[in-house]
Amino acid sequence: MIGYFFGSSRGMSQILANIALQSVRYIDMVEKFIMAGTTAVHVCDSERGERCVVLLHGYFESLVVWDEFVPLLSGRVRVVTLDLPGHGISEVRGQIHTMDYLADTVAAAMEHLGIGRYSVVGHSMGGYVALSLAERYGERVEAAVLLSSTPSADTMEKCDRRRREIELVRAGRKNTIASIVRHAGFAPENVTRLKGWIDDLEELVLMTEDDGVIALINGMIERKDMNDMLRSTSVPHMFIFGRHDSYIPVEVADKIVSDHPEAEVVWLEHSGHMGFLEEPETCADAILEFIERSKS
């Protein structure tokens, strides 16, 4: 397994630490490494079900964030999760991971697994990848769910914030980022209840490889606006927003909803940015029902 990382800058101790953190906790998934095009990718696959859903994690996350969510879906659909290149224990490839490159890698991974058609659920940054998949592989994507994500490109202000994060990473100060991430993603009412997950997410920040973080930040800075694509695509799509999301405030989400009357929308009344952890059953039911409607 470690042999896949011959091209990576990470040390052996970092690899082993990440593998330990990423031990898959659900027993109905097959965990493996595959070559997705030219990129070594860590995937988990339930391998059962006529229809398939691929779950794409967000920035500073990995496939482990779906551990408790997968069982809510896997009884009705086949579920695939993966570490997007640059995060988790998938390979890092170069200094920039564009959203198109990530989409191409996901598409190649699904082809490797023999899955020709699938729905995609993208959380935050994973939603940017889902949008690129819908644009580039619309014939394969049956439905797309943007979970706490937006089709708009970054503003200049947000790009500047991302560049400052790169500076922090290069200065060896990921702990500063981790301290912000620790609570920012959750509705205040959920912080105490989900302390275990908050601690895990902080640990993921600290253990993510610096080169991977920088490559993904550079890719997010460069991503294009996808609003026109989303309005014109034949891929059915749905937004899921949290009422208490500090990253996508209600007024911003309302504007997105107004700009996309073609999309279905679900509001999670007791969630921030991490709705699949804060209201998992409501979130899973909405996804499964949307996929079923898209089929018909």
Secondary structure, 3 states (H helix, E strand, C coil): CHHHHCCCCCCHHHHHHHHHHCCCCCCCCEEEEEEECCEEEEEEECCCCCCEEEEECCCCCCHHHHCCCHHHHHCCCEEEEECCCCCCCCCCCCCCCCHHHHHHHHHHHHHHCCCCCEEEEEECHHHHHHHHHHHHCCCCEEEEEEECCCCCCCCHHHHHHHHHHHHHHHCCCHHHHHHHHHHHCCCHHHCCCCHHHHHHHHHHHHHCCHHHHHHHHHHHHHCCCCHHHHHHCCCCEEEEEECCCCCCCHHHHHHHHHHCCCCEEEEECCCCCCHHHHCHHHHHHHHHHHHHHHHC
